[in-house]
Amino acid sequence: MKPDLKNLEDKLEKLDEKIAEVNKRMPAHSVKPTIMTELFELEDERDALEKQIMELKKNPKSPA
């Protein structure tokens, strides 16, 4: 089943919240690799969701 626009936007909002939480945990110096990895993974997921949302807005009735 193809996700709808509202569902994708909700996921994007939650991801942005998670990214903000990770950024708050990040020290000014000596950032641990696990925190950076988590941040990069969340940002990659956000980028993919943003791409899906843009495609869905361009072609709202494309087949699943």
Buried (B, 14 or more C-beta within 10 A) or exposed (E): EEBEEEEBBEBBEEBEEBBEEBEEEEEEEEEEEEBEEBBEEBEEBBEEBBEBBEEBEEEEEEEE
